[in-house]
Amino acid sequence: MKNQKGFSLIELLIVVVIIGIIAAIAIPNLLAARRSANEGSAISSLRTVHGGEMTYQATTGAGLYGTLTEMKAVGIVDEVLGFQDTASQKSGYNFTVTPIAPTTTAPAFFDAIGEPQVASGISATGTRSFYIGEVGVIYFEPGDTAPVADGATRVVTGGTVLSN
């Protein structure tokens, strides 16, 4: 018999099975890390919006809060966060900022929310939704619906204070 060199079919199948097992362990952890990074980015973006709103109100807004587009126009938020007027997308989250004009009995307010584009399943971009208002406290709610503040009392319902 001749001396044959190379791998047998069984050896190759064993290597493929081992690689499959490693991938089955690693991929869910990588997806969870991506979701966590997206949530961290969303929290940071809402803090940026809050600081931007305070700057806008004190300078350009003359006491009023601005939309993402208005803040982008004066250089307070970047091109990515201020891309659209009603909703902006960044790092797997949709951001919405709603300035509320003052009335004779209440000052100006704003509501800013960040909701994941996909909130469940393997392709989830985040598992929590976030809210921040003029007070600067970030609230979160599991799922794709952010907490809201009552228009009159400004009390946030349906959310838990983010403790970090």
C-alpha positions as CSV (number, residue, x, y, z in Angstrom):
1,M,0.0,0.0,0.0
2,K,1.0,3.5,-0.7
3,N,1.5,6.0,2.1
4,Q,-1.4,8.4,1.8
5,K,-1.3,11.9,3.4
6,G,-4.2,14.1,4.3
7,F,-7.2,14.2,6.6
8,S,-9.9,11.6,6.6
9,L,-13.6,12.5,6.2
10,I,-14.3,11.7,9.9
11,E,-11.5,14.1,11.0
12,L,-12.9,16.9,8.9
13,L,-16.4,16.3,10.2
14,I,-15.2,16.5,13.8
15,V,-13.5,19.8,13.1
16,V,-16.7,21.2,11.5
17,V,-18.8,20.1,14.5
18,I,-16.3,21.7,17.0
19,I,-16.5,25.0,15.0
20,G,-20.3,24.8,15.0
21,I,-20.4,24.3,18.8
22,I,-18.1,27.3,19.4
23,A,-20.2,29.4,17.1
24,A,-23.4,28.4,18.9
25,I,-21.9,29.5,22.1
26,A,-20.3,32.8,20.9
27,I,-23.0,34.3,18.6
28,P,-25.7,34.8,21.3
29,N,-23.1,36.5,23.5
30,L,-22.0,38.8,20.6
31,L,-25.7,39.8,19.9
32,A,-26.2,40.5,23.6
33,A,-23.1,42.7,23.6
34,R,-24.4,44.6,20.6
35,R,-27.8,45.2,22.3
36,S,-26.0,46.4,25.4
37,A,-23.8,48.8,23.4
38,N,-26.9,50.1,21.6
39,E,-28.7,50.8,24.9
40,G,-25.6,52.6,26.2
41,S,-25.5,54.7,23.1
42,A,-29.2,55.5,23.5
43,I,-28.7,56.6,27.1
44,S,-25.7,58.8,26.0
45,S,-27.7,60.3,23.1
46,L,-30.5,61.2,25.5
47,R,-28.1,62.9,27.8
48,T,-26.7,64.8,24.8
49,V,-30.2,65.9,23.9
50,H,-30.9,67.0,27.4
51,G,-27.7,69.1,27.5
52,G,-28.5,70.4,24.1
53,E,-32.0,71.4,25.0
54,M,-30.7,73.4,28.0
55,T,-28.2,75.2,25.8
56,Y,-30.8,75.8,23.1
57,Q,-33.3,77.2,25.6
58,A,-30.8,79.5,27.2
59,T,-29.3,80.8,23.9
60,T,-31.0,80.4,20.6
61,G,-34.5,79.4,21.8
62,A,-35.2,82.4,23.9
63,G,-36.8,80.3,26.6
64,L,-38.2,77.7,24.3
65,Y,-36.9,74.2,23.6
66,G,-36.1,73.0,20.1
67,T,-36.5,70.0,17.8
68,L,-33.6,67.9,16.8
69,T,-33.5,69.7,13.4
70,E,-33.4,73.1,15.1
71,M,-30.6,72.0,17.5
72,K,-28.7,70.5,14.5
73,A,-29.0,73.8,12.6
74,V,-27.2,75.7,15.3
75,G,-24.6,73.0,15.9
76,I,-25.8,71.7,19.3
77,V,-26.4,68.1,18.1
78,D,-24.5,66.2,15.4
79,E,-25.7,65.2,11.9
80,V,-26.6,61.6,13.0
81,L,-28.8,62.5,15.9
82,G,-30.3,65.6,14.3
83,F,-31.0,63.9,11.0
84,Q,-34.8,64.3,10.9
85,D,-37.2,66.6,12.6
86,T,-39.7,64.2,14.0
87,A,-37.6,61.0,14.5
88,S,-33.9,60.3,14.3
89,Q,-32.2,56.9,14.0
90,K,-28.9,56.1,15.7
91,S,-27.3,52.8,16.9
92,G,-30.5,50.8,16.4
93,Y,-32.7,53.3,18.3
94,N,-35.3,55.8,17.1
95,F,-35.2,59.2,18.8
96,T,-38.0,61.6,19.1
97,V,-37.9,65.1,20.7
98,T,-41.1,67.0,21.3
99,P,-40.8,70.6,22.5
100,I,-43.9,71.8,24.4
101,A,-44.6,75.5,24.2
102,P,-45.4,77.4,27.4
103,T,-48.9,78.4,28.4
104,T,-50.1,81.1,30.7
105,T,-50.0,78.6,33.6
106,A,-47.0,76.4,32.7
107,P,-43.4,77.0,31.4
108,A,-42.0,75.3,28.3
109,F,-41.1,71.6,28.5
110,F,-39.7,68.9,26.3
111,D,-40.0,65.2,26.0
112,A,-37.2,63.1,24.4
113,I,-37.6,59.3,23.9
114,G,-35.4,56.6,22.5
115,E,-37.1,53.4,21.4
116,P,-35.4,50.3,19.9
117,Q,-36.0,49.8,16.2
118,V,-36.5,46.0,16.9
119,A,-37.3,45.2,20.6
120,S,-37.4,41.4,20.5
121,G,-36.1,38.3,18.7
122,I,-32.6,37.5,17.5
123,S,-32.3,40.7,15.6
124,A,-33.3,43.0,18.5
125,T,-31.4,46.3,18.6
126,G,-32.3,46.9,22.2
127,T,-34.6,45.6,24.9
128,R,-35.5,48.8,26.8
129,S,-37.0,52.2,25.8
130,F,-35.9,55.4,27.4
131,Y,-37.3,58.8,28.3
132,I,-35.8,62.1,29.5
133,G,-37.5,65.5,30.1
134,E,-36.3,68.9,31.2
135,V,-35.6,67.6,34.7
136,G,-32.8,65.4,33.4
137,V,-33.8,62.1,34.9
138,I,-33.7,59.1,32.5
139,Y,-36.5,56.6,32.8
140,F,-36.7,53.2,31.1
141,E,-39.3,50.6,30.3
142,P,-38.8,47.1,28.9
143,G,-39.9,46.8,25.3
144,D,-40.4,49.2,22.5
145,T,-42.7,51.8,24.2
146,A,-41.0,54.5,26.2
147,P,-42.3,56.0,29.4
148,V,-44.2,59.2,29.1
149,A,-44.7,62.3,31.2
150,D,-48.1,63.7,32.0
151,G,-48.6,67.0,30.1
152,A,-50.0,68.9,33.1
153,T,-48.2,67.4,36.1
154,R,-45.0,66.3,34.3
155,V,-45.1,63.1,36.4
156,V,-43.6,60.1,34.4
157,T,-45.8,57.1,34.3
158,G,-44.8,53.6,33.3
159,G,-41.1,53.9,33.8
160,T,-38.3,53.1,36.2
161,V,-35.6,55.6,37.0
162,L,-32.3,54.5,35.4
163,S,-29.8,54.2,38.3
164,N,-26.4,55.0,36.9
